[in-house]
Amino acid sequence: MRFASALSEHPLATHAVGEVVGDLLDRIGPSPDLVVVFVTGPLVGALDDILPAIQALLTPSAMIGTSAVGVLGGAREAEDVAALSVWAGNVGSAEAVRLTTSRLGGSVTVEGLPDGLGVDEPATLILLADPFSFQTDELLAQVAAERPHLSIVGGLASSARGPNGNRMILDDDVFTNGAVGAILPPDAVTNSVVSQGCRPVGDPFTITKVKGNRIFELGGRPAIERLEELVAAASDEEKRALSAGLHIGLVANPNSLEFARGDFVIRSVLGVDRSTGALAIGDYPEVGDVVQFQARDADTASEDLGQMLHDATPDDRFDGSPQAALVFTCNGRGTHLFGEPHHDASTVHELTGGAEVAGMFCAGEIGPIGGRNHMHGFTASTLMFY
C-alpha cells in the first residue's frame, strides 16, 4: 500500500513507538517518502528517544511533525492524553524544510521556501507552525503576492500556552520555534477541503463604510440594524444557532455573483458598538467587500464537514476515493464542540471510504478558499491524497 497511519495512546514512549512503527511496517513497509509525526504534550519530553527510533526503524526520506493538545489517527481522536500519531506515505520525492520569520523594523522576512516554488507551477506545502514565533499571516500574505500557485494546508502547534513550549520536528531535529513544512512533488495528486463549520444566514451585503476591523455600514445602512433585522426574521432554530456562535463571512472570490457554503472566509463577530452602529470583526475588510452573517453550532459544524467532503468534486486527475488524508482540526472542536469524541476523525475516515487518516488539534488551521490560502479558526482543514 502507498499510505498508512497508526495511533498509540500508550503513556510510555517506548511502547507507543513500538505499537505505531510495528503497525506501519506491517502495512507500508520501510523507507516511505514522507512521514508526519503528531505527539501530545505528555510525550514531548521523550522526543529525543521517539524520533531516532522512528528514523532508524522506518528510514523515511523526509519527516516533519509537531506537538499538539490532541491527535487523530484512523477513525479515532486522542485529546488531553499521552498519544503518538504517525502518518506515512509514498508520495514521491517530498522535501522537508524549516521556515523562519524575522522582523527588521516594520518588515517581516520569511526564509526557508525554495526559490520559484509556486511561482509559475502548482505546488503544495504541508505547514506546521509555532504560533508564538512564526508569523503565519505574513507568510500567507507573501505567498498570495509572490507565489500564486502555492497551496498551503496545515495548522499551528497547540501543546503549549506560551513561547518555547511547542516542538517542531524536522527529520530527527527538534526546534521550539519557527515552522516546518513538507513540499510535495508536482505529480502528487491531492485535493483540499476546508470545513469552517458555518452556514450562511440572511442576505449578503456589500460593505459601504469600514475602518480597521469595524464595519459601520452594510448596504448603506448601519451594520447593527442589518444584524437586528436578521435576528428578528430568523427562525427559532436559526436564533439558537446564532446565539451559540455569531460569525460573519467574507466572500473569498469577489467576482462571484452567487454565494453558498464554502465561498466565505469565516471570521468572528467580536463586539457591537451601539453608539456608532458598528460591528467589530476578526479581520480587516475593505469597502466593496461582500459579507454575510453566519451561524455555527455543533449540528451545523457536523453537517458542514459532511457536506464539504461529499461535495469535494474530483476531476480527471483523481482515480477513485482518497487513499489518505491529513486532518488539521481546531482544538475548540472535538469533545468541546460535539460533546463526544472522534467526530472529525470518524467523519473523514468514513466519508473517504476508509482512507489512512492522521492529524492534530490546532491553535489555528490553514487551508485555501477561493484560490487563496487563509488562516482559520474552529475549522477542519483536510488534505486528501489519491
C-alpha positions in Angstrom: 0.0 0.0 0.0 1.1 3.6 -0.6 -0.2 5.1 2.7 -0.6 4.1 6.3 -1.4 5.7 9.6 -1.1 4.5 13.2 -2.1 5.8 16.6 -1.0 4.8 20.1 -2.2 6.1 23.4 0.3 4.2 25.5 1.8 6.5 28.2 5.3 5.0 27.8 7.1 6.4 24.8 9.0 3.2 24.1 5.7 1.2 23.9 4.0 3.9 21.9 6.8 3.9 19.3 6.7 0.1 19.2 3.0 0.0 18.6 3.0 2.7 15.9 6.1 1.7 14.0 5.2 -2.0 14.1 1.8 -1.3 12.6 3.3 1.0 9.9 6.0 -1.5 8.9 3.4 -4.3 8.6 1.2 -2.2 6.2 3.5 0.1 4.3 7.0 -1.3 4.8 10.2 0.6 5.4 11.5 3.8 3.7 8.4 5.8 2.9 8.9 9.1 1.1 7.2 11.2 3.8 6.4 10.6 7.5 4.4 13.1 9.5 4.5 12.9 13.3 2.0 14.3 15.8 2.7 14.0 19.5 0.8 15.2 22.5 2.3 17.1 25.5 2.8 14.2 27.9 5.3 12.6 25.3 7.1 15.8 24.3 9.9 15.2 26.8 10.6 11.8 25.2 11.0 13.2 21.7 14.8 12.7 21.9 14.1 9.0 22.1 11.0 8.8 19.9 12.4 10.5 16.8 15.7 8.5 16.4 13.7 5.3 16.9 11.2 6.3 14.1 14.1 7.3 11.9 16.0 4.1 12.5 13.1 1.8 12.0 11.1 3.5 9.2 14.0 5.2 7.5 11.8 7.8 5.8 13.2 10.1 3.1 11.7 13.1 4.8 10.0 13.6 8.2 8.2 16.5 9.8 6.0 16.9 12.8 4.8 18.9 15.8 3.2 18.8 19.2 -0.5 19.2 19.8 -3.1 19.1 22.6 -4.7 16.2 20.8 -4.1 14.0 17.7 -6.1 12.0 15.2 -5.4 8.5 13.8 -7.7 6.4 11.7 -11.2 7.0 12.9 -10.1 7.9 16.5 -9.1 11.1 18.3 -6.9 11.3 21.4 -7.5 14.5 23.4 -5.6 15.6 26.5 -3.8 12.2 26.9 -0.4 10.8 26.0 -0.6 9.9 22.3 1.5 9.4 19.3 0.1 9.5 15.7 2.3 8.8 12.7 1.3 9.0 9.0 3.5 7.6 6.3 3.1 8.0 2.5 4.8 7.1 -0.7 4.2 10.4 -2.5 7.4 10.8 -4.5 10.4 13.0 -3.7 8.9 15.1 -0.9 11.2 17.7 0.5 11.2 18.7 4.2 12.1 22.3 5.0 12.4 24.6 8.0 10.9 28.0 7.8 11.6 31.1 10.0 10.3 34.6 10.1 12.3 37.6 11.3 11.3 41.3 11.8 13.6 44.2 10.8 11.9 47.5 11.5 8.4 47.2 10.1 9.2 44.5 7.6 8.9 40.7 8.1 11.1 38.3 6.2 10.1 34.7 5.6 13.0 32.3 5.0 13.1 28.7 4.0 10.9 28.4 0.9 12.8 27.3 -2.2 13.1 29.9 -5.0 10.4 29.5 -7.6 8.1 27.3 -5.6 4.5 28.0 -6.6 5.5 31.0 -8.8 4.7 29.6 -12.2 3.5 26.0 -11.5 1.1 24.5 -8.9 2.7 23.2 -5.7 1.6 22.1 -2.3 3.1 22.8 1.1 2.1 21.0 4.3 2.9 23.6 7.0 3.2 23.0 10.8 4.0 26.3 12.6 4.6 27.5 16.2 2.0 30.3 16.9 4.3 32.2 19.2 7.4 32.6 17.0 6.3 32.2 13.4 4.3 35.0 11.5 2.0 32.7 9.6 -0.2 35.6 8.4 2.9 37.3 6.9 3.8 34.1 5.1 0.3 33.8 3.7 0.4 37.4 2.5 3.7 37.0 0.8 2.6 33.7 -0.8 -0.5 35.4 -2.2 1.6 38.2 -3.7 4.6 36.3 -4.9 3.6 32.6 -5.2 0.1 32.5 -6.5 0.2 28.8 -7.4 1.3 27.5 -3.9 -1.4 25.8 -1.9 -0.8 25.6 1.8 -2.6 23.2 4.2 -1.6 22.7 7.8 -2.0 24.0 11.3 -0.5 25.7 14.3 1.1 23.7 17.2 -1.2 23.6 20.2 0.5 21.7 23.0 1.8 24.9 24.8 0.3 28.1 26.1 3.4 30.2 25.8 6.7 30.6 23.9 9.2 27.8 23.6 6.7 25.2 24.7 5.8 23.6 21.4 8.0 21.3 19.4 8.7 21.4 15.7 10.2 18.3 14.1 12.4 18.1 11.0 13.8 14.7 10.5 15.4 13.9 13.8 15.9 17.5 14.8 13.6 19.3 17.3 13.0 23.1 17.5 11.0 25.2 19.8 10.3 28.0 17.3 9.6 28.6 13.6 7.8 26.2 11.3 8.4 23.1 9.4 7.0 22.0 6.1 6.9 19.3 3.5 6.9 20.2 -0.1 5.0 17.7 -2.2 6.3 16.7 -5.6 4.5 18.1 -8.6 2.9 14.7 -9.5 1.4 14.1 -6.1 -2.3 14.1 -6.6 -4.1 15.9 -3.8 -7.2 17.8 -3.0 -8.1 20.0 0.0 -11.3 20.6 1.8 -11.8 23.4 4.3 -14.9 23.0 6.5 -15.4 26.1 8.6 -18.5 24.7 10.3 -20.8 27.6 9.4 -23.8 28.2 7.2 -24.9 31.5 5.8 -28.0 33.2 7.3 -29.9 36.0 5.8 -28.8 38.0 2.8 -25.3 39.1 1.6 -24.4 42.8 1.9 -21.7 45.0 0.4 -19.6 46.9 3.0 -20.1 50.6 2.4 -18.3 52.0 5.4 -15.5 50.5 7.4 -12.5 51.5 9.5 -9.9 48.9 10.6 -11.8 45.9 11.9 -15.1 47.9 12.5 -17.8 47.6 9.9 -20.1 50.7 10.1 -22.4 50.2 7.2 -23.7 47.3 5.2 -25.5 48.2 2.0 -25.7 51.8 3.0 -27.3 51.2 6.4 -25.8 50.8 9.9 -24.4 47.4 10.4 -26.2 46.9 13.7 -29.5 47.5 12.0 -28.8 44.8 9.5 -28.0 42.4 12.3 -31.1 43.3 14.3 -33.3 42.7 11.2 -31.6 39.3 10.7 -32.3 38.2 14.2 -35.9 39.4 14.1 -36.6 37.4 10.9 -34.7 34.3 11.9 -36.4 31.0 12.8 -36.2 29.7 16.3 -33.6 27.2 15.1 -31.5 29.9 13.5 -31.8 32.1 16.6 -30.4 29.2 18.7 -27.5 28.7 16.2 -26.8 32.5 16.1 -26.7 32.8 19.9 -24.3 29.8 20.1 -21.9 31.4 17.7 -22.4 34.5 15.6 -19.9 35.0 12.8 -19.5 36.8 9.5 -18.3 35.5 6.2 -16.2 37.5 3.8 -16.7 36.3 0.2 -13.5 34.8 -0.9 -13.9 35.4 -4.6 -15.2 39.0 -5.2 -16.0 38.1 -8.8 -18.7 35.6 -7.8 -22.3 36.5 -8.3 -23.8 33.8 -6.1 -22.6 32.7 -2.7 -23.1 29.4 -0.9 -21.4 27.4 1.9 -17.7 27.2 1.2 -17.5 30.6 -0.6 -16.7 32.5 2.6 -13.8 33.1 4.8 -15.4 33.0 8.3 -14.4 35.5 11.0 -15.8 36.1 14.5 -18.0 39.0 15.4 -16.1 40.4 18.3 -18.5 43.0 19.5 -21.1 45.6 18.8 -20.9 49.4 19.3 -24.4 50.6 19.7 -23.3 54.3 19.8 -22.0 54.1 16.3 -23.9 51.1 14.9 -20.6 49.3 14.1 -19.6 45.6 14.3 -16.1 44.7 15.2 -14.9 41.5 13.5 -11.7 39.4 13.5 -10.3 40.8 10.2 -9.7 44.0 8.3 -12.2 44.1 5.4 -12.5 46.9 2.8 -15.2 48.9 1.3 -16.7 46.9 -1.5 -16.2 43.5 0.2 -19.3 41.3 0.3 -20.2 39.7 3.6 -22.9 37.5 5.0 -23.8 36.6 8.6 -23.1 33.0 9.6 -24.3 30.6 12.3 -22.2 27.9 13.9 -23.1 25.2 16.4 -22.3 21.5 16.8 -25.1 20.4 14.4 -24.0 22.9 11.8 -20.4 22.0 12.1 -21.1 18.3 11.7 -23.4 19.0 8.7 -20.8 21.3 7.1 -17.9 18.8 7.3 -20.0 16.0 5.9 -21.3 18.3 3.1 -17.9 19.6 2.2 -16.4 16.2 2.0 -19.3 14.9 -0.1 -19.1 17.9 -2.5 -15.4 17.7 -3.0 -15.7 17.3 -6.7 -13.0 15.2 -8.3 -11.7 16.0 -11.8 -9.8 13.8 -14.2 -6.7 13.8 -12.0 -8.4 11.6 -9.5 -8.9 7.9 -9.7 -11.4 6.6 -7.1 -11.7 7.7 -3.5 -8.9 9.3 -1.4 -6.3 6.8 -0.1 -5.1 9.0 2.7 -5.9 12.3 4.5 -4.1 14.7 6.9 -6.7 16.5 9.1 -6.0 19.8 10.9 -8.9 20.5 13.2 -9.4 23.2 15.7 -8.7 22.5 19.4 -12.1 24.1 20.0 -13.8 21.3 18.2 -13.6 17.6 19.4 -15.5 16.9 22.6 -15.6 20.6 23.4 -18.0 21.3 20.5 -19.6 17.9 19.7 -19.9 16.5 23.2 -18.4 13.2 22.2 -15.0 12.0 20.9 -13.8 11.1 17.4 -16.2 13.2 15.4 -13.9 14.7 12.8 -11.6 11.7 12.5 -14.5 9.3 12.1 -16.3 11.5 9.7 -13.3 11.9 7.4 -12.5 8.2 7.7 -16.0 7.1 6.8 -16.7 9.6 4.0 -13.4 9.0 2.3 -14.1 5.2 2.3 -11.6 4.3 5.0 -8.7 6.5 4.0 -5.5 6.4 6.1 -6.2 9.4 8.4 -3.9 11.2 10.8 -3.8 14.7 12.1 -3.8 17.1 15.0 -5.9 19.6 17.1 -4.6 23.0 16.1 -4.3 26.5 17.6 -5.2 27.7 14.1 -5.8 25.9 10.8 -4.5 26.7 7.3 -6.2 26.0 4.0 -7.2 27.5 0.7 -10.6 29.1 -0.1 -11.3 30.7 -3.4 -7.8 30.1 -4.7 -6.1 31.8 -1.8 -4.6 30.4 1.4 -6.1 31.6 4.7 -5.8 31.2 8.5 -8.9 29.8 10.0 -10.4 29.1 13.4 -12.9 26.4 14.5 -12.2 24.7 11.2 -11.3 21.3 9.9 -8.8 21.7 7.0 -8.1 18.4 5.3 -5.6 17.4 2.6 -6.6 14.3 0.7 -4.2 12.0 -1.2 -5.3 9.9 -4.2 
